[in-house]
């Protein structure tokens, strides 16, 4: 399960609307790909379709699509949004990450 904080929910809805997506029907696609200074990096985008290999979660009224191969890396993650002085953007609080880079965009297990 992937959770979505209230601040992330608000930002997701705003961004989806700006990009022509409907938060009630479309998906936030969360994934993991190779790269970044710690070995793996997060991938976040919007999608109108569900893939055959996707696991679908709904948290805080946001539909989240995760490919099965990425789910093992993301189980228990909380998606948050930070707008503070230390940077602005989505933050992945991932309990599976043993090491993260300084910017928080990549991790390793």
N, C-alpha and C positions, 0 to 999 in steps of 0.2 A: 504494500500500500504506500502511496505517496500522498502526503498531506499538503494543503495549500493554506498559507496564513491569510488573515484578513487583508493585510496590506498588499500581498501578492495578488489576491483575488481582484481587488479594485484595479490594480495596474493591468492585469491580464485583460479584464473586461474593456478597459479604456483602449489598450493597444489592439485588441481583436476588432473592436468597433472601427477604429481608425484604419485598419487594414482590410475592412470589408468582410470580416468574419462575424459569426453570431455565437456568442459565448454559451447560449442555451443549446445549440445544436452541433457546433464544431468542437474540435479537440485541441488541446495543448499537447503537442508531441514532445516528450522528454526522452532523451537518449544519452548514450555514452559512446564516445569514439576515441580512437587512439590519437594521442597528441598531447601537447601541453608540457610544461616543465616537470610535471609529476607523473606523466605516463598516460593518463586518461583525462579526457575533458568532457564537459557537459555540452549537450546539444539541446536547444530549446527553440521550437517553432510552432506555428499554427497549421492545422490541417483540417480539411473538410471531410476526409474519408478515413475509415478504419481499415487497417491492413489485416490480412489473414493471420499473421503471427503476433498481433497486438493484444496486450492485456489492457483492459479499460478499467479505470477507477474514476469514481466521482467523489470529490471532497470539496466542501464549501461551495457547492453548486458549480464547480468547474470540472469538465470532463477531461481526463488525462489519458493519453494513449502512450503506451510504452511497448517497444518490441521486446519479445521474450528474452532475447540475448542481452538486452540492457537491464532487464528487471532485476537480475541477481545483484547488480552493482548498486541499484537504486532503492531497494526495499527499505522502508522505514525513513526515507528522506523527507524532509520538510522544505518546501519551496517558499522562500520569503522574498520580500522586496525591500531594499535598503535605499533610502534617499538622503542619507546623512553626509557629513563632511568627508568621510573616508571613501567615498565613491558612491555611485548611483547604479543600481541594477538589481537583477535577480540573484539571490544567494541560495545555494543548495546546502542545507545542513544535513550531511550524509553520515549516519552512524557507522557505515561500513568503511569509510575512508580512514586509513591509518596515517596518511600524510597528505597535506594539501599545500598548494603553492601560496605565496603571499597574496595574490589577487583573488584566490578562491575559485578560479575557473578550471583548475585541474586538480587531480588527486591520484592516489595509488592505494591499493589494498594491502 
